[in-house]
Amino acid sequence: FGSRLRRASHQRVTRYDLPRLRSGAEMAEQAHLAKAPEAYDKVSDMKLLARFLLGIWPLLLGNVMQWYEFTIFGYLAKEMEGNFFHGSMMATWLGFAVTFVSRPFGGYLFGWLADHIGRRASTIGSLLGMTVATVGQGLLPSPLCCGPSWGGIGVGLLVILRLLQGLCTGGDEAAIIPYMVETAPARIKCLATSIFAVSCCMGSLIASGVGLLLSFAFDAEQAMLWGWRLPFLWCLAPGLISLWGRRHLPESPEFLEWKEKQEQRAQQESAQQERIGSAPVASKGGLAQAMAACKAHAAGIVLVLFGTMQHAIALYQAVWCISYAEAHGLPRRVAPVISSLMWVVHMATIVLTAAVSDAHGKGPLPALIFGAVCCMVGWLPLFYLVTANPGSPVVVGACVSLGFGVLLGLESATSHVFYTGCFPTGARGRLFGTAFNLSAAAFGGFAGAISEALLSLTPTGPAVYTAIGGVVSVTVLSTLGRAQARASQEARHLATAELEEAASAAPHIDVLAEAEV
């Protein structure tokens, strides 16, 4: 039996072109299975994770750069306010929020490309657009340096480039997250997929470090005149390196398998129509197909849209909170340090929570609900302490770096694994990408502006806004989330039972290969 299983595994791996079929840890995992099935259990989780990361480094590098580019605007809020928004902090945060308007459209557009052409092609297009938009922002004329005429043109171009940036950011998430979930090793899937969230934090951490570097390298006048351009311009080199790496990235094996089945099904339907002599059935239009897919997976869309509501608000409110403290007495050079520590704590919490979730073996949902409850309960008192002592580095550092960092990490550690599992392979990119980015746009994109407005009503208004989002998220995860998890588990049990029945009824080598996979 072991010999036949090894031959079946080897035939399944080499049936396609191997470099295109498997990538990262998936290729290493299949190689171990093909050589000796018993050797798989002897490979440590860390070695398996290292192989996986080595295979997807272009995605991680590009994602780090994208989130650096996306968040550097927030850390340069004072300079952007003086150069483009005539001293209005509300207008500055609305300029930041413009990016979120285009994110759902990018999620659907690049998600559609990921579902029809491939995950790799979609990631290349999104990164290219992101690089152009970021470098372009560093070259814009501003009213401060070029006068009101050219400055007005610069403001208009800034809005256009921010929209392009949001389009590509949403598109990158719609392709990268399904790719990582589809290629991650099964026994460390939560940990391996959580590296996406870690790379997002890493990009924000680098942006915070760059803000700190600018505060030491330039005085306020130099940073306002020309120093703010440098963080945008030096993104060109890592962007080109990541683009080169993504061009050589193998396609997701799960997507290739799904695409092959779709082609076989189309060929069978065409042959059947030729036999019976009927005319081919006209396919639905693009809009009709999109509406049908949304209707078929409405529960999953609602789950992603409202399940991520609290995290979307809290993440961007944390960034706004640091800017608020800086505007109310926090030393200028202390704010980037506090922000950097928050991202470090955030990353450490993500890794630890995901590793515990894998070891526990209960799936990603329990950790996700636990993190949502902790964030809902703990956010209000921490925020109150910050608003009561905005000029104290100790209080702001403890509440934001430790408190917010841990709460955000608990809630985001296993979220991507769970939410992508709500949709099938052929519709995962566009449905997950649209719902996830729609939540970020509706609840997170305007968190800074809404927090600024609520603060004028009551000091705890922004935290109440986050707590309300927490009630919604916990409710949705506890109802629809549990139902989705039960349905996925029943589907896996049904598929396993069908394969076992087929193997016992017709013990053929191809059936054994399917059972092994």
Secondary structure, DSSP 8 states (H G I E B T S, - for coil): -HHHHHHHHHHHHTTS-HHHH--THHHHHHHHHHH-GGGGGGS-HHHHHHHHHHHSHHHHHHHHHHHHHHHHHHHTHHHHHHHHSTT-HHHHHHHHHHHHHHHHHHHHHHHHHHHHT-HHHHHHHHHHHHHHHHHHHTT---HHHHHHHHHHHHHHHHHHHHHHHHHHHHHHHHHHHHHHHHHS-GGGHHHHHHHHHHHHHHHHHHHHHHHHHHHHHS-HHHHHHTGGGHHHHTTHHHHHHHHHHHHT----HHHHHHHHHHHHHHHHHHHHHHHHT--------HHHHHHHHHHHTHHHHHHHHHHTHHHHHHHHHHHHHHHHHHHTT--TTTHHHHHHHHHHHHHHHHHHHHHHHHHHTS-SHHHHHHHHHHHHHHHHHHHHHHHHSTT-HHHHIIIIIIIIHHHHHHHHSSHHHHHHTTS-GGGHHHHHHHHHHHHIIIIITTHHHHHHHHHTT-TTHHHHHHHHHHHHHHHHIIIIIHHHHHHHHHHHHHHHHHHHHHHHHS--HHHHHHHH-
